[in-house]
Amino acid sequence: MFAKIVFFAALVFFAGSLRGQAQNVRIERVTACSNNLKNNDTPCVEVNQPFSGLDRRKFSNGRIDFKVQIRGDAESVSFIENNNGVLPVLVAVWINRSRAKADIDIGISQERWEQQGDALKNLVLQGGSFPWRTRFNLELRGVSRVGVEINDAQGNLTFIGKVPARLDLSFSN
């Protein structure tokens, strides 16, 4: 079983290297939601493409919420165990084409790892990976354009398949 995990981790690293960088997580989906997400289980009222000319009044409480589905694997577990129980997944944000000073960390915290680490490791042993869902939101007051980009713990852009994990939205009013 250990050899299977090591092989899988090497395969994931190699696949990431083909794109010029390794990822310690895989982004499966990023969804923009017009409703207020109170927790990860709140259903999303999905904003569909095109993401230009959106009516800001259709967004709950003057903000846009995002849901992110992420998959970790043996490489993720190794990273967490070697980095004090954390796995940063960082959202870079652009507001009106200016880069926000601080990224939003949507990764695994020490607290979550302490609570769920054994279960997540077992999922990797049994199936090669573990899923997790998370969310974040941005205020829309005074905003005409929002861009988000998801980066791994090394600061590398992550991908959904072969497509960069980025969204760019603009508003008409």
Secondary structure, 3 states (H helix, E strand, C coil): CHHHHHHHHHHHHHHHHHCCCCCCCEEEEEEEECCCCCCCCCCCCECCCCCCCECHHHCHHHEEEEEEEEEEEHHHHHHHHHCCCCECCEEEEEECCEECCCCEECCECHHHHHHHHHHHHHHHHHHCEEEEEEEEEEECCCCCEEEEEEECCCCCECEECCEECEEEEEECC
